[in-house]
Amino acid sequence: MTPVNQKNRNTSPPLRQPQRPEFVLSLSCPDRMGLVHAVSGFVARLGGDILENQHFDDRSQGRYFMRVRFSVPDAGPGLDELCSGFGPIAEVFRISWRLCAAATPTRTLLLVSQYGHCLNDLLFRASSGALNIEIPAVVSNHRDLGPLAESHGIPFHHIPVTKENKPEAEARLLELVDVLGVELVVLARYMQILSGDLCERLAGRAINIHHSFLPSFKGAKPYHQAHRRGVKLIGATAHYVTPDLDEGPIIEQDVVRVDHAHTPDELVRVGRDVEAQVLARAVQWHSERRVLLNGNHTVVLR
């Protein structure tokens, strides 16, 4: 008899497990005994399976932060029932929390002025599935980048901003946020200072990107100023927007080493690359419910 090749005995592809509905629970609360047991017990009673579990115990502030991604059986509870079931636990432990379906994209409004590198990067990542966001519109105080947004099939809204019409322009922006059901606003190089009232209305759901030369090189052409000073590192910072200009809780930062051989234009190119990458990571982590506010800074559970 011809011996059977053990490697080829079973040529059928492995059975794929059915995809179960997945949810993400993110929370923060005073640190108390029994919290982890309560959360894991909640998932277990559903017949659920914990897929990811990240946490951080801030002992200096006595606060606990947690993110849990879990699945439930196909015939299990939906989002509303899950929220109702977790509510009593949240009340006992004084938890600030959010529970959402993992597959649901975050509705994200992009604001931009005339520099298109961050906008182009986010549009590509969203269209390719690299970011789990849905972009219902792009808003700009200039018309330059309208064709780029429209090439992706995304409506473009031109809302000019002047000193005289700023309250009306911001009211129009908030109207779009409400009408479009926007969960996140991204300032993808939007060169306007938001009013304190608008910052408060968007607290915890508006992300800005800027170069990391601040406060050394403020104003126009920061990369040219940096070139004159012979900097060796350039970078970018993504942060939540607050009334304190460019001082909101930081989500992500990165730097790139440069040297004397870089021209001002080359510094601009390198700087734009790192700005786009840092902003994309911040948007990704926010949309995956990995970012939790902790006073004036953030906890990013990766």
Stockholm file with secondary structure:
# STOCKHOLM 1.0

chainA/1-302         MTPVNQKNRNTSPPLRQPQRPEFVLSLSCPDRMGLVHAVSGFVARLGGDILENQHFDDRSQGRYFMRVRFSVPDAGPGLDELCSGFGPIAEVFRISWRLCAAATPTRTLLLVSQYGHCLNDLLFRASSGALNIEIPAVVSNHRDLGPLAESHGIPFHHIPVTKENKPEAEARLLELVDVLGVELVVLARYMQILSGDLCERLAGRAINIHHSFLPSFKGAKPYHQAHRRGVKLIGATAHYVTPDLDEGPIIEQDVVRVDHAHTPDELVRVGRDVEAQVLARAVQWHSERRVLLNGNHTVVLR
#=GR chainA/1-302 SS CCCCCGGGSCCSCCCCCCCCCEEEEEEEEECCTTHHHHHHHHHHHTTCEEEEEEEEEETTTTEEEEEEEEECCTTSCCHHHHHHHHHHHHHHHTCEEEEEETTSCEEEEEEECSCCHHHHHHHHHHHHTSSCEECCCEEESSSTTHHHHHHTTCCEEECCCCTTTHHHHHHHHHHHHHHTTCSEEEESSCCSCCCHHHHHHTTTSEEEEEETTTTTSCSSCHHHHHHHHTCSEEEEEEEECCSSTTCSCEEEEEEEECCTTCCHHHHHHHHHHHHHHHHHHHHHHHHTTCEEEETTEEEECC
#=GC SS_cons         CCCCCGGGSCCSCCCCCCCCCEEEEEEEEECCTTHHHHHHHHHHHTTCEEEEEEEEEETTTTEEEEEEEEECCTTSCCHHHHHHHHHHHHHHHTCEEEEEETTSCEEEEEEECSCCHHHHHHHHHHHHTSSCEECCCEEESSSTTHHHHHHTTCCEEECCCCTTTHHHHHHHHHHHHHHTTCSEEEESSCCSCCCHHHHHHTTTSEEEEEETTTTTSCSSCHHHHHHHHTCSEEEEEEEECCSSTTCSCEEEEEEEECCTTCCHHHHHHHHHHHHHHHHHHHHHHHHTTCEEEETTEEEECC
//
